[in-house]
Amino acid sequence: MNKLLEFGRKALFVIRVLSGYEERRIRSYRLQIQKRIEVAEARKMALRKIPEQTILAEVRRMVEEMQTLNKKLEETEVAIEEYFKPIDKQAEIIMNKQLEREERTMKDMVKAMKDQALMEKEVAERITNAHVIDGSQNNSQGTPSTISNESQVK
């Protein structure tokens, strides 16, 4: 009986091979295995990309946080500038007043120096005029040697 069953199995196998059924079955099995391999490769690639995607997601998150912080920083700077605007205006007014005072002081000093220079010039002219007048009087009255003696006495 076993031999008969064994012979029947072999006969069916031969019939399936000759009819092409076994070949189609083998090709189908090979295609199924090939599809499984492709799916496994795709999963493998996806698993390899997960760390990259995680890193990229982390980098994106960090960039967004930095942009948020930059916006807050800019808003804070604007708020600080708004807060100090009145103080800056007052400081500018004070600086302008001090500059005006310094300019007035400088003008007064320049005027005083000019007045002093004019006075010194007048004194020098009076002295030279006095010497010229004394010299002309002495020349008409005496000799040049007496003039030098008189100027030394004075």
Residue pairs with C-beta under 8 A, 6 or more apart in sequence:
13 22
16 22
16 25
17 23
131 151
134 147
134 150
134 151
135 147
138 144
138 146
138 147
138 150
139 147
